[in-house]
Each structure stands twice: as C-alpha cells, then as structure tokens.
Amino acid sequence: MWVFDAAPLIYLAKVDQLTLISALDDSCVIPDQVYTEVVETGIEEGYPDARRIEQRVENNILTVHSVDDTALFDRLCRNPKLSDADCAVLAYAFEHDGIAVMDET
C-alpha cells in the first residue's frame, strides 16, 4: 500500500502525471487530513490540480481513509516540524505496513 502526503500529489497533478499512480501495483491511500488540505482547501482556493486529485478519488484510484487517534499519531504530532497531515501519513503507513510517499526529510 502507498500512502500519499500532499506535496507529491500536488506535484504530480501540476505536471498532469497522476496517471503514474494508476501504474502502481498496490492500493493508493490518502488520509482524511491530506484530502482536506489538498482537495477541499485546494478547490476553495481555485487550484486546478485539486480537481485532478478529486477525480482520482472519485474514480477509486486513490482512496481516502480516516486515521485513528492512536498513541503513534499523538506522539508524531508533538513534533513541531510535522503537520497533522504528515503525522497521519506516517501513522497510517506504519499501522498498515504501507509505504509513506512524502517530501519531508
């Protein structure tokens, strides 16, 4: 399973390369926090790449999952360098044996 953070999705959408996600052999997930940040906020602010990502969700290429408020999520959120979306990606990937796709160091 691939768990996507906001920046990689935005970059792929901006260069119209979200089809690369379809080529992955495993399921592709975005946590609720990422969906809110990328799609809902992006559409409100008029970003065309947000619509491209929304279409991938509607076509079941990307699935949106909620991240439970776990001890790991809470611990990650104490790091001031990580956003809630970053924490959700890391926690979901860890809890489901997935691969986190992020741009953070």
Phi and psi restraints in degrees (range 20) as a CNS / XPLOR table:
assign (resid 1 and name C) (resid 2 and name N)
       (resid 2 and name CA) (resid 2 and name C) 1.0 -108.0 20.0 2
assign (resid 2 and name N) (resid 2 and name CA)
       (resid 2 and name C) (resid 3 and name N) 1.0 128.5 20.0 2
assign (resid 2 and name C) (resid 3 and name N)
       (resid 3 and name CA) (resid 3 and name C) 1.0 -116.4 20.0 2
assign (resid 3 and name N) (resid 3 and name CA)
       (resid 3 and name C) (resid 4 and name N) 1.0 113.4 20.0 2
assign (resid 3 and name C) (resid 4 and name N)
       (resid 4 and name CA) (resid 4 and name C) 1.0 -95.7 20.0 2
assign (resid 4 and name N) (resid 4 and name CA)
       (resid 4 and name C) (resid 5 and name N) 1.0 136.3 20.0 2
assign (resid 4 and name C) (resid 5 and name N)
       (resid 5 and name CA) (resid 5 and name C) 1.0 -91.0 20.0 2
assign (resid 5 and name N) (resid 5 and name CA)
       (resid 5 and name C) (resid 6 and name N) 1.0 172.9 20.0 2
assign (resid 5 and name C) (resid 6 and name N)
       (resid 6 and name CA) (resid 6 and name C) 1.0 -61.8 20.0 2
assign (resid 6 and name N) (resid 6 and name CA)
       (resid 6 and name C) (resid 7 and name N) 1.0 -52.7 20.0 2
assign (resid 6 and name C) (resid 7 and name N)
       (resid 7 and name CA) (resid 7 and name C) 1.0 -58.0 20.0 2
assign (resid 7 and name N) (resid 7 and name CA)
       (resid 7 and name C) (resid 8 and name N) 1.0 -48.1 20.0 2
assign (resid 7 and name C) (resid 8 and name N)
       (resid 8 and name CA) (resid 8 and name C) 1.0 -60.1 20.0 2
assign (resid 8 and name N) (resid 8 and name CA)
       (resid 8 and name C) (resid 9 and name N) 1.0 -38.0 20.0 2
assign (resid 8 and name C) (resid 9 and name N)
       (resid 9 and name CA) (resid 9 and name C) 1.0 -65.3 20.0 2
assign (resid 9 and name N) (resid 9 and name CA)
       (resid 9 and name C) (resid 10 and name N) 1.0 -44.0 20.0 2
assign (resid 9 and name C) (resid 10 and name N)
       (resid 10 and name CA) (resid 10 and name C) 1.0 -62.8 20.0 2
assign (resid 10 and name N) (resid 10 and name CA)
       (resid 10 and name C) (resid 11 and name N) 1.0 -45.1 20.0 2
assign (resid 10 and name C) (resid 11 and name N)
       (resid 11 and name CA) (resid 11 and name C) 1.0 -62.4 20.0 2
assign (resid 11 and name N) (resid 11 and name CA)
       (resid 11 and name C) (resid 12 and name N) 1.0 -44.5 20.0 2
assign (resid 11 and name C) (resid 12 and name N)
       (resid 12 and name CA) (resid 12 and name C) 1.0 -63.4 20.0 2
assign (resid 12 and name N) (resid 12 and name CA)
       (resid 12 and name C) (resid 13 and name N) 1.0 -40.2 20.0 2
assign (resid 12 and name C) (resid 13 and name N)
       (resid 13 and name CA) (resid 13 and name C) 1.0 -67.7 20.0 2
assign (resid 13 and name N) (resid 13 and name CA)
       (resid 13 and name C) (resid 14 and name N) 1.0 -39.6 20.0 2
assign (resid 13 and name C) (resid 14 and name N)
       (resid 14 and name CA) (resid 14 and name C) 1.0 -62.1 20.0 2
assign (resid 14 and name N) (resid 14 and name CA)
       (resid 14 and name C) (resid 15 and name N) 1.0 -34.9 20.0 2
assign (resid 14 and name C) (resid 15 and name N)
       (resid 15 and name CA) (resid 15 and name C) 1.0 -98.3 20.0 2
assign (resid 15 and name N) (resid 15 and name CA)
       (resid 15 and name C) (resid 16 and name N) 1.0 14.5 20.0 2
assign (resid 15 and name C) (resid 16 and name N)
       (resid 16 and name CA) (resid 16 and name C) 1.0 53.8 20.0 2
assign (resid 16 and name N) (resid 16 and name CA)
       (resid 16 and name C) (resid 17 and name N) 1.0 46.5 20.0 2
assign (resid 16 and name C) (resid 17 and name N)
       (resid 17 and name CA) (resid 17 and name C) 1.0 -122.0 20.0 2
assign (resid 17 and name N) (resid 17 and name CA)
       (resid 17 and name C) (resid 18 and name N) 1.0 26.0 20.0 2
assign (resid 17 and name C) (resid 18 and name N)
       (resid 18 and name CA) (resid 18 and name C) 1.0 -64.8 20.0 2
assign (resid 18 and name N) (resid 18 and name CA)
       (resid 18 and name C) (resid 19 and name N) 1.0 -15.1 20.0 2
assign (resid 18 and name C) (resid 19 and name N)
       (resid 19 and name CA) (resid 19 and name C) 1.0 -63.0 20.0 2
assign (resid 19 and name N) (resid 19 and name CA)
       (resid 19 and name C) (resid 20 and name N) 1.0 -22.1 20.0 2
assign (resid 19 and name C) (resid 20 and name N)
       (resid 20 and name CA) (resid 20 and name C) 1.0 -60.4 20.0 2
assign (resid 20 and name N) (resid 20 and name CA)
       (resid 20 and name C) (resid 21 and name N) 1.0 -32.2 20.0 2
assign (resid 20 and name C) (resid 21 and name N)
       (resid 21 and name CA) (resid 21 and name C) 1.0 -64.2 20.0 2
assign (resid 21 and name N) (resid 21 and name CA)
       (resid 21 and name C) (resid 22 and name N) 1.0 -37.0 20.0 2
assign (resid 21 and name C) (resid 22 and name N)
       (resid 22 and name CA) (resid 22 and name C) 1.0 -63.1 20.0 2
assign (resid 22 and name N) (resid 22 and name CA)
       (resid 22 and name C) (resid 23 and name N) 1.0 -24.7 20.0 2
assign (resid 22 and name C) (resid 23 and name N)
       (resid 23 and name CA) (resid 23 and name C) 1.0 -80.2 20.0 2
assign (resid 23 and name N) (resid 23 and name CA)
       (resid 23 and name C) (resid 24 and name N) 1.0 -11.5 20.0 2
assign (resid 23 and name C) (resid 24 and name N)
       (resid 24 and name CA) (resid 24 and name C) 1.0 -70.4 20.0 2
assign (resid 24 and name N) (resid 24 and name CA)
       (resid 24 and name C) (resid 25 and name N) 1.0 143.0 20.0 2
assign (resid 24 and name C) (resid 25 and name N)
       (resid 25 and name CA) (resid 25 and name C) 1.0 -76.4 20.0 2
assign (resid 25 and name N) (resid 25 and name CA)
       (resid 25 and name C) (resid 26 and name N) 1.0 -14.4 20.0 2
assign (resid 25 and name C) (resid 26 and name N)
       (resid 26 and name CA) (resid 26 and name C) 1.0 -119.5 20.0 2
assign (resid 26 and name N) (resid 26 and name CA)
       (resid 26 and name C) (resid 27 and name N) 1.0 173.4 20.0 2
assign (resid 26 and name C) (resid 27 and name N)
       (resid 27 and name CA) (resid 27 and name C) 1.0 -67.1 20.0 2
assign (resid 27 and name N) (resid 27 and name CA)
       (resid 27 and name C) (resid 28 and name N) 1.0 152.0 20.0 2
assign (resid 27 and name C) (resid 28 and name N)
       (resid 28 and name CA) (resid 28 and name C) 1.0 -121.0 20.0 2
assign (resid 28 and name N) (resid 28 and name CA)
       (resid 28 and name C) (resid 29 and name N) 1.0 124.2 20.0 2
assign (resid 28 and name C) (resid 29 and name N)
       (resid 29 and name CA) (resid 29 and name C) 1.0 -122.5 20.0 2
assign (resid 29 and name N) (resid 29 and name CA)
       (resid 29 and name C) (resid 30 and name N) 1.0 145.3 20.0 2
assign (resid 29 and name C) (resid 30 and name N)
       (resid 30 and name CA) (resid 30 and name C) 1.0 -128.4 20.0 2
assign (resid 30 and name N) (resid 30 and name CA)
       (resid 30 and name C) (resid 31 and name N) 1.0 131.2 20.0 2
assign (resid 30 and name C) (resid 31 and name N)
       (resid 31 and name CA) (resid 31 and name C) 1.0 -66.5 20.0 2
assign (resid 31 and name N) (resid 31 and name CA)
       (resid 31 and name C) (resid 32 and name N) 1.0 156.6 20.0 2
assign (resid 31 and name C) (resid 32 and name N)
       (resid 32 and name CA) (resid 32 and name C) 1.0 -49.6 20.0 2
assign (resid 32 and name N) (resid 32 and name CA)
       (resid 32 and name C) (resid 33 and name N) 1.0 -42.2 20.0 2
assign (resid 32 and name C) (resid 33 and name N)
       (resid 33 and name CA) (resid 33 and name C) 1.0 -62.3 20.0 2
assign (resid 33 and name N) (resid 33 and name CA)
       (resid 33 and name C) (resid 34 and name N) 1.0 -37.3 20.0 2
assign (resid 33 and name C) (resid 34 and name N)
       (resid 34 and name CA) (resid 34 and name C) 1.0 -70.2 20.0 2
assign (resid 34 and name N) (resid 34 and name CA)
       (resid 34 and name C) (resid 35 and name N) 1.0 -43.7 20.0 2
assign (resid 34 and name C) (resid 35 and name N)
       (resid 35 and name CA) (resid 35 and name C) 1.0 -58.1 20.0 2
assign (resid 35 and name N) (resid 35 and name CA)
       (resid 35 and name C) (resid 36 and name N) 1.0 -45.5 20.0 2
assign (resid 35 and name C) (resid 36 and name N)
       (resid 36 and name CA) (resid 36 and name C) 1.0 -60.5 20.0 2
assign (resid 36 and name N) (resid 36 and name CA)
       (resid 36 and name C) (resid 37 and name N) 1.0 -46.3 20.0 2
assign (resid 36 and name C) (resid 37 and name N)
       (resid 37 and name CA) (resid 37 and name C) 1.0 -65.8 20.0 2
assign (resid 37 and name N) (resid 37 and name CA)
       (resid 37 and name C) (resid 38 and name N) 1.0 -45.5 20.0 2
assign (resid 37 and name C) (resid 38 and name N)
       (resid 38 and name CA) (resid 38 and name C) 1.0 -85.0 20.0 2
assign (resid 38 and name N) (resid 38 and name CA)
       (resid 38 and name C) (resid 39 and name N) 1.0 -49.0 20.0 2
assign (resid 38 and name C) (resid 39 and name N)
       (resid 39 and name CA) (resid 39 and name C) 1.0 -88.8 20.0 2
assign (resid 39 and name N) (resid 39 and name CA)
       (resid 39 and name C) (resid 40 and name N) 1.0 -59.7 20.0 2
assign (resid 39 and name C) (resid 40 and name N)
       (resid 40 and name CA) (resid 40 and name C) 1.0 -62.6 20.0 2
assign (resid 40 and name N) (resid 40 and name CA)
       (resid 40 and name C) (resid 41 and name N) 1.0 -50.5 20.0 2
assign (resid 40 and name C) (resid 41 and name N)
       (resid 41 and name CA) (resid 41 and name C) 1.0 -68.1 20.0 2
assign (resid 41 and name N) (resid 41 and name CA)
       (resid 41 and name C) (resid 42 and name N) 1.0 -39.8 20.0 2
assign (resid 41 and name C) (resid 42 and name N)
       (resid 42 and name CA) (resid 42 and name C) 1.0 -61.0 20.0 2
assign (resid 42 and name N) (resid 42 and name CA)
       (resid 42 and name C) (resid 43 and name N) 1.0 -42.2 20.0 2
assign (resid 42 and name C) (resid 43 and name N)
       (resid 43 and name CA) (resid 43 and name C) 1.0 -67.0 20.0 2
assign (resid 43 and name N) (resid 43 and name CA)
       (resid 43 and name C) (resid 44 and name N) 1.0 -42.6 20.0 2
assign (resid 43 and name C) (resid 44 and name N)
       (resid 44 and name CA) (resid 44 and name C) 1.0 -58.0 20.0 2
assign (resid 44 and name N) (resid 44 and name CA)
       (resid 44 and name C) (resid 45 and name N) 1.0 -35.6 20.0 2
assign (resid 44 and name C) (resid 45 and name N)
       (resid 45 and name CA) (resid 45 and name C) 1.0 -90.9 20.0 2
assign (resid 45 and name N) (resid 45 and name CA)
       (resid 45 and name C) (resid 46 and name N) 1.0 1.1 20.0 2
assign (resid 45 and name C) (resid 46 and name N)
       (resid 46 and name CA) (resid 46 and name C) 1.0 83.3 20.0 2
assign (resid 46 and name N) (resid 46 and name CA)
       (resid 46 and name C) (resid 47 and name N) 1.0 22.6 20.0 2
assign (resid 46 and name C) (resid 47 and name N)
       (resid 47 and name CA) (resid 47 and name C) 1.0 -83.0 20.0 2
assign (resid 47 and name N) (resid 47 and name CA)
       (resid 47 and name C) (resid 48 and name N) 1.0 121.9 20.0 2
assign (resid 47 and name C) (resid 48 and name N)
       (resid 48 and name CA) (resid 48 and name C) 1.0 -64.3 20.0 2
assign (resid 48 and name N) (resid 48 and name CA)
       (resid 48 and name C) (resid 49 and name N) 1.0 -28.1 20.0 2
assign (resid 48 and name C) (resid 49 and name N)
       (resid 49 and name CA) (resid 49 and name C) 1.0 -65.7 20.0 2
assign (resid 49 and name N) (resid 49 and name CA)
       (resid 49 and name C) (resid 50 and name N) 1.0 -26.9 20.0 2
assign (resid 49 and name C) (resid 50 and name N)
       (resid 50 and name CA) (resid 50 and name C) 1.0 -64.0 20.0 2
assign (resid 50 and name N) (resid 50 and name CA)
       (resid 50 and name C) (resid 51 and name N) 1.0 -39.7 20.0 2
assign (resid 50 and name C) (resid 51 and name N)
       (resid 51 and name CA) (resid 51 and name C) 1.0 -65.1 20.0 2
assign (resid 51 and name N) (resid 51 and name CA)
       (resid 51 and name C) (resid 52 and name N) 1.0 -37.9 20.0 2
assign (resid 51 and name C) (resid 52 and name N)
       (resid 52 and name CA) (resid 52 and name C) 1.0 -62.6 20.0 2
assign (resid 52 and name N) (resid 52 and name CA)
       (resid 52 and name C) (resid 53 and name N) 1.0 -41.4 20.0 2
assign (resid 52 and name C) (resid 53 and name N)
       (resid 53 and name CA) (resid 53 and name C) 1.0 -69.1 20.0 2
assign (resid 53 and name N) (resid 53 and name CA)
       (resid 53 and name C) (resid 54 and name N) 1.0 -41.1 20.0 2
assign (resid 53 and name C) (resid 54 and name N)
       (resid 54 and name CA) (resid 54 and name C) 1.0 -58.4 20.0 2
assign (resid 54 and name N) (resid 54 and name CA)
       (resid 54 and name C) (resid 55 and name N) 1.0 -40.1 20.0 2
assign (resid 54 and name C) (resid 55 and name N)
       (resid 55 and name CA) (resid 55 and name C) 1.0 -62.7 20.0 2
assign (resid 55 and name N) (resid 55 and name CA)
       (resid 55 and name C) (resid 56 and name N) 1.0 -37.0 20.0 2
assign (resid 55 and name C) (resid 56 and name N)
       (resid 56 and name CA) (resid 56 and name C) 1.0 -66.5 20.0 2
assign (resid 56 and name N) (resid 56 and name CA)
       (resid 56 and name C) (resid 57 and name N) 1.0 -34.1 20.0 2
assign (resid 56 and name C) (resid 57 and name N)
       (resid 57 and name CA) (resid 57 and name C) 1.0 -68.8 20.0 2
assign (resid 57 and name N) (resid 57 and name CA)
       (resid 57 and name C) (resid 58 and name N) 1.0 -45.6 20.0 2
assign (resid 57 and name C) (resid 58 and name N)
       (resid 58 and name CA) (resid 58 and name C) 1.0 -62.1 20.0 2
assign (resid 58 and name N) (resid 58 and name CA)
       (resid 58 and name C) (resid 59 and name N) 1.0 -31.2 20.0 2
assign (resid 58 and name C) (resid 59 and name N)
       (resid 59 and name CA) (resid 59 and name C) 1.0 -90.1 20.0 2
assign (resid 59 and name N) (resid 59 and name CA)
       (resid 59 and name C) (resid 60 and name N) 1.0 8.7 20.0 2
assign (resid 59 and name C) (resid 60 and name N)
       (resid 60 and name CA) (resid 60 and name C) 1.0 61.6 20.0 2
assign (resid 60 and name N) (resid 60 and name CA)
       (resid 60 and name C) (resid 61 and name N) 1.0 25.7 20.0 2
assign (resid 60 and name C) (resid 61 and name N)
       (resid 61 and name CA) (resid 61 and name C) 1.0 -82.1 20.0 2
assign (resid 61 and name N) (resid 61 and name CA)
       (resid 61 and name C) (resid 62 and name N) 1.0 -36.6 20.0 2
assign (resid 61 and name C) (resid 62 and name N)
       (resid 62 and name CA) (resid 62 and name C) 1.0 -115.5 20.0 2
assign (resid 62 and name N) (resid 62 and name CA)
       (resid 62 and name C) (resid 63 and name N) 1.0 136.0 20.0 2
assign (resid 62 and name C) (resid 63 and name N)
       (resid 63 and name CA) (resid 63 and name C) 1.0 -114.1 20.0 2
assign (resid 63 and name N) (resid 63 and name CA)
       (resid 63 and name C) (resid 64 and name N) 1.0 141.6 20.0 2
assign (resid 63 and name C) (resid 64 and name N)
       (resid 64 and name CA) (resid 64 and name C) 1.0 -97.8 20.0 2
assign (resid 64 and name N) (resid 64 and name CA)
       (resid 64 and name C) (resid 65 and name N) 1.0 129.8 20.0 2
assign (resid 64 and name C) (resid 65 and name N)
       (resid 65 and name CA) (resid 65 and name C) 1.0 -128.9 20.0 2
assign (resid 65 and name N) (resid 65 and name CA)
       (resid 65 and name C) (resid 66 and name N) 1.0 145.8 20.0 2
assign (resid 65 and name C) (resid 66 and name N)
       (resid 66 and name CA) (resid 66 and name C) 1.0 -82.3 20.0 2
assign (resid 66 and name N) (resid 66 and name CA)
       (resid 66 and name C) (resid 67 and name N) 1.0 149.8 20.0 2
assign (resid 66 and name C) (resid 67 and name N)
       (resid 67 and name CA) (resid 67 and name C) 1.0 -108.3 20.0 2
assign (resid 67 and name N) (resid 67 and name CA)
       (resid 67 and name C) (resid 68 and name N) 1.0 120.3 20.0 2
assign (resid 67 and name C) (resid 68 and name N)
       (resid 68 and name CA) (resid 68 and name C) 1.0 -66.5 20.0 2
assign (resid 68 and name N) (resid 68 and name CA)
       (resid 68 and name C) (resid 69 and name N) 1.0 148.4 20.0 2
assign (resid 68 and name C) (resid 69 and name N)
       (resid 69 and name CA) (resid 69 and name C) 1.0 -76.5 20.0 2
assign (resid 69 and name N) (resid 69 and name CA)
       (resid 69 and name C) (resid 70 and name N) 1.0 87.2 20.0 2
assign (resid 69 and name C) (resid 70 and name N)
       (resid 70 and name CA) (resid 70 and name C) 1.0 -102.5 20.0 2
assign (resid 70 and name N) (resid 70 and name CA)
       (resid 70 and name C) (resid 71 and name N) 1.0 170.7 20.0 2
assign (resid 70 and name C) (resid 71 and name N)
       (resid 71 and name CA) (resid 71 and name C) 1.0 -60.8 20.0 2
assign (resid 71 and name N) (resid 71 and name CA)
       (resid 71 and name C) (resid 72 and name N) 1.0 -39.2 20.0 2
assign (resid 71 and name C) (resid 72 and name N)
       (resid 72 and name CA) (resid 72 and name C) 1.0 -64.2 20.0 2
assign (resid 72 and name N) (resid 72 and name CA)
       (resid 72 and name C) (resid 73 and name N) 1.0 -47.2 20.0 2
assign (resid 72 and name C) (resid 73 and name N)
       (resid 73 and name CA) (resid 73 and name C) 1.0 -58.5 20.0 2
assign (resid 73 and name N) (resid 73 and name CA)
       (resid 73 and name C) (resid 74 and name N) 1.0 -46.9 20.0 2
assign (resid 73 and name C) (resid 74 and name N)
       (resid 74 and name CA) (resid 74 and name C) 1.0 -60.4 20.0 2
assign (resid 74 and name N) (resid 74 and name CA)
       (resid 74 and name C) (resid 75 and name N) 1.0 -43.0 20.0 2
assign (resid 74 and name C) (resid 75 and name N)
       (resid 75 and name CA) (resid 75 and name C) 1.0 -65.0 20.0 2
assign (resid 75 and name N) (resid 75 and name CA)
       (resid 75 and name C) (resid 76 and name N) 1.0 -42.5 20.0 2
assign (resid 75 and name C) (resid 76 and name N)
       (resid 76 and name CA) (resid 76 and name C) 1.0 -62.7 20.0 2
assign (resid 76 and name N) (resid 76 and name CA)
       (resid 76 and name C) (resid 77 and name N) 1.0 -38.4 20.0 2
assign (resid 76 and name C) (resid 77 and name N)
       (resid 77 and name CA) (resid 77 and name C) 1.0 -68.9 20.0 2
assign (resid 77 and name N) (resid 77 and name CA)
       (resid 77 and name C) (resid 78 and name N) 1.0 -13.1 20.0 2
assign (resid 77 and name C) (resid 78 and name N)
       (resid 78 and name CA) (resid 78 and name C) 1.0 -75.4 20.0 2
assign (resid 78 and name N) (resid 78 and name CA)
       (resid 78 and name C) (resid 79 and name N) 1.0 -13.5 20.0 2
assign (resid 78 and name C) (resid 79 and name N)
       (resid 79 and name CA) (resid 79 and name C) 1.0 -80.7 20.0 2
assign (resid 79 and name N) (resid 79 and name CA)
       (resid 79 and name C) (resid 80 and name N) 1.0 114.9 20.0 2
assign (resid 79 and name C) (resid 80 and name N)
       (resid 80 and name CA) (resid 80 and name C) 1.0 -67.0 20.0 2
assign (resid 80 and name N) (resid 80 and name CA)
       (resid 80 and name C) (resid 81 and name N) 1.0 -13.1 20.0 2
assign (resid 80 and name C) (resid 81 and name N)
       (resid 81 and name CA) (resid 81 and name C) 1.0 -85.5 20.0 2
assign (resid 81 and name N) (resid 81 and name CA)
       (resid 81 and name C) (resid 82 and name N) 1.0 -7.8 20.0 2
assign (resid 81 and name C) (resid 82 and name N)
       (resid 82 and name CA) (resid 82 and name C) 1.0 -110.4 20.0 2
assign (resid 82 and name N) (resid 82 and name CA)
       (resid 82 and name C) (resid 83 and name N) 1.0 135.7 20.0 2
assign (resid 82 and name C) (resid 83 and name N)
       (resid 83 and name CA) (resid 83 and name C) 1.0 -81.1 20.0 2
assign (resid 83 and name N) (resid 83 and name CA)
       (resid 83 and name C) (resid 84 and name N) 1.0 169.9 20.0 2
assign (resid 83 and name C) (resid 84 and name N)
       (resid 84 and name CA) (resid 84 and name C) 1.0 -60.0 20.0 2
assign (resid 84 and name N) (resid 84 and name CA)
       (resid 84 and name C) (resid 85 and name N) 1.0 -37.1 20.0 2
assign (resid 84 and name C) (resid 85 and name N)
       (resid 85 and name CA) (resid 85 and name C) 1.0 -64.7 20.0 2
assign (resid 85 and name N) (resid 85 and name CA)
       (resid 85 and name C) (resid 86 and name N) 1.0 -42.9 20.0 2
assign (resid 85 and name C) (resid 86 and name N)
       (resid 86 and name CA) (resid 86 and name C) 1.0 -58.6 20.0 2
assign (resid 86 and name N) (resid 86 and name CA)
       (resid 86 and name C) (resid 87 and name N) 1.0 -45.7 20.0 2
assign (resid 86 and name C) (resid 87 and name N)
       (resid 87 and name CA) (resid 87 and name C) 1.0 -62.5 20.0 2
assign (resid 87 and name N) (resid 87 and name CA)
       (resid 87 and name C) (resid 88 and name N) 1.0 -40.6 20.0 2
assign (resid 87 and name C) (resid 88 and name N)
       (resid 88 and name CA) (resid 88 and name C) 1.0 -64.7 20.0 2
assign (resid 88 and name N) (resid 88 and name CA)
       (resid 88 and name C) (resid 89 and name N) 1.0 -42.0 20.0 2
assign (resid 88 and name C) (resid 89 and name N)
       (resid 89 and name CA) (resid 89 and name C) 1.0 -62.2 20.0 2
assign (resid 89 and name N) (resid 89 and name CA)
       (resid 89 and name C) (resid 90 and name N) 1.0 -49.3 20.0 2
assign (resid 89 and name C) (resid 90 and name N)
       (resid 90 and name CA) (resid 90 and name C) 1.0 -63.5 20.0 2
assign (resid 90 and name N) (resid 90 and name CA)
       (resid 90 and name C) (resid 91 and name N) 1.0 -44.4 20.0 2
assign (resid 90 and name C) (resid 91 and name N)
       (resid 91 and name CA) (resid 91 and name C) 1.0 -65.5 20.0 2
assign (resid 91 and name N) (resid 91 and name CA)
       (resid 91 and name C) (resid 92 and name N) 1.0 -44.4 20.0 2
assign (resid 91 and name C) (resid 92 and name N)
       (resid 92 and name CA) (resid 92 and name C) 1.0 -64.9 20.0 2
assign (resid 92 and name N) (resid 92 and name CA)
       (resid 92 and name C) (resid 93 and name N) 1.0 -44.4 20.0 2
assign (resid 92 and name C) (resid 93 and name N)
       (resid 93 and name CA) (resid 93 and name C) 1.0 -61.6 20.0 2
assign (resid 93 and name N) (resid 93 and name CA)
       (resid 93 and name C) (resid 94 and name N) 1.0 -43.1 20.0 2
assign (resid 93 and name C) (resid 94 and name N)
       (resid 94 and name CA) (resid 94 and name C) 1.0 -64.6 20.0 2
assign (resid 94 and name N) (resid 94 and name CA)
       (resid 94 and name C) (resid 95 and name N) 1.0 -47.6 20.0 2
assign (resid 94 and name C) (resid 95 and name N)
       (resid 95 and name CA) (resid 95 and name C) 1.0 -69.9 20.0 2
assign (resid 95 and name N) (resid 95 and name CA)
       (resid 95 and name C) (resid 96 and name N) 1.0 -20.4 20.0 2
assign (resid 95 and name C) (resid 96 and name N)
       (resid 96 and name CA) (resid 96 and name C) 1.0 -118.0 20.0 2
assign (resid 96 and name N) (resid 96 and name CA)
       (resid 96 and name C) (resid 97 and name N) 1.0 17.9 20.0 2
assign (resid 96 and name C) (resid 97 and name N)
       (resid 97 and name CA) (resid 97 and name C) 1.0 53.3 20.0 2
assign (resid 97 and name N) (resid 97 and name CA)
       (resid 97 and name C) (resid 98 and name N) 1.0 44.9 20.0 2
assign (resid 97 and name C) (resid 98 and name N)
       (resid 98 and name CA) (resid 98 and name C) 1.0 -105.3 20.0 2
assign (resid 98 and name N) (resid 98 and name CA)
       (resid 98 and name C) (resid 99 and name N) 1.0 -179.4 20.0 2
assign (resid 98 and name C) (resid 99 and name N)
       (resid 99 and name CA) (resid 99 and name C) 1.0 -110.7 20.0 2
assign (resid 99 and name N) (resid 99 and name CA)
       (resid 99 and name C) (resid 100 and name N) 1.0 121.2 20.0 2
assign (resid 99 and name C) (resid 100 and name N)
       (resid 100 and name CA) (resid 100 and name C) 1.0 -81.3 20.0 2
assign (resid 100 and name N) (resid 100 and name CA)
       (resid 100 and name C) (resid 101 and name N) 1.0 125.4 20.0 2
assign (resid 100 and name C) (resid 101 and name N)
       (resid 101 and name CA) (resid 101 and name C) 1.0 -105.5 20.0 2
assign (resid 101 and name N) (resid 101 and name CA)
       (resid 101 and name C) (resid 102 and name N) 1.0 104.6 20.0 2
assign (resid 101 and name C) (resid 102 and name N)
       (resid 102 and name CA) (resid 102 and name C) 1.0 -139.9 20.0 2
assign (resid 102 and name N) (resid 102 and name CA)
       (resid 102 and name C) (resid 103 and name N) 1.0 170.9 20.0 2
assign (resid 102 and name C) (resid 103 and name N)
       (resid 103 and name CA) (resid 103 and name C) 1.0 -117.1 20.0 2
assign (resid 103 and name N) (resid 103 and name CA)
       (resid 103 and name C) (resid 104 and name N) 1.0 6.5 20.0 2
assign (resid 103 and name C) (resid 104 and name N)
       (resid 104 and name CA) (resid 104 and name C) 1.0 -77.3 20.0 2
assign (resid 104 and name N) (resid 104 and name CA)
       (resid 104 and name C) (resid 105 and name N) 1.0 149.5 20.0 2
